Amino acid sequence: MRVLVAPDKFKGSLTAAEVASAVASGLADVHPALEVQALPVADGGDGTVDAAVAAGFRRVRVPARGPTGVPVTASYAVRGDTAVVELAEASGLHRLPGAPAPLTATSAGTGDVLAAAMRAGCRRIVLGVGGSACTDGGAGMLAALGAWLLDSAGRDLPPGGEALSRLASLDLSRLDVSDVDIELASDVDNPLYGLRGAAFVYGPQKGASPDDVETLDAALRHWASHAGPAFADRPGAGAAGGVGFAAMAVLGARMRPGIELLLELLGFDAALSGASLVVTGEGSLDTQTLSGKAPAGVARAAAAKGIPCVAVSGRCQLTSVELAEAGISAAYALTDLEPDPARCMAEAAPLLRRLAHRVAVDRLSP
């Protein structure tokens, strides 16, 4: 019997690789002869580069600008001429040095990483666009790649979404990605602006006040009129504070569901071959899981091959009917063992190993 363990991270507690290791150890405790393959996964958000590295890509560290311009060291993953770039590596919320900066945070660091990958000869780039700290419409990313954004006096615009309202001209003559194929990995279908847009839906999570949201939304509307109005309503244009828009409108990127694209890249179909059971999971199984998150994507791919799938999590807020609709046969939560959420976070690895004992007994014992 062979089991494939393919979880996402437990955010704030364990990386996807650590989750996979704990589950694999727990299964082996009960069935020492069991063949277990660990394949950590991601859906385009933070942890995407780590998942690619665990699947055999090489990590490359490069200097980049954080969301407030403070220098950081970011990573991308490479195999052959394919690179996996994770926006959160340089432009994520966790890169903020202090308080949020909703009006001035920039995606420039993501452009720095993209530029480094292209200079290294990468011609296919998968860009995961989750967890951003910025709402700048991807303007910072484009500026880092060579675009000029100028105000009415011919001066460079300062970073951030608020400044976009003062954009007078956009010069793309120095920006050339014609020989690079860029794919966006995201499960976000929001447009760039409006009540379902980047500012209104995601701005508050990045520290934006109601007035800030109005300011940013108006600035994004103005930005779209210069950078590509036909793309503003496309599903995913609002991803990562509008980075999705800039990538599609200017870089010619194609949007694909994040987990679908990452599973393809990680060789998930090949890993499924011969498996009798798949174990997936993430920190919280909830309604967001059903909207294209990693466990739902893993379960869907397993179901297509007729392989049962169960999930582990920190907590589970889904009913058995919802789990079944997602293709998950059963869910096992750390809160089943330890009702205190703080202890679940602090002791996630040993608790997860114990939880895997239950999976082994329930699903793998005669």
Disulfide bonds with the S-S distance in Angstrom:
none
